[in-house]
Amino acid sequence: MELAQVRLLVSDFPACYRFYAEVLGLKPQSGAEEGPYEKFSPATGSAGIALQDRSMMAGLIDELAGSATGHRSLVVLRVDDLDAYCEQITGRGAVLAHGPAPLTDRMQAAHLKDPEGNVVELQEWLLAQG
């Protein structure tokens, strides 16, 4: 078994597309800015984040037809230099809800929300894991 991606069901696809591509700087696979689907990849690693228009899945699972409420997911992205990355993304319009600040003695983190309210954690490991 292999993890292919984390897929977020979103209602405002264009706003979420811009957030992941322009604010966080992830690379879109196809450039489908209006949806209904797009996969984003970081510069390194094989994992990806995908967006899918919520209405598309509502046709398959009835309970998804209503409006989503609350924080439904937490996407975690690891970066090499958290302070520098946070400076870059706030310059592109990101609003940090927390940090950058130590989360544990081995990691610092910052948190923000995408346009649909999904929480994104940016983390930098301070010590090599052993």
Disulfide bonds with the S-S distance in Angstrom:
none
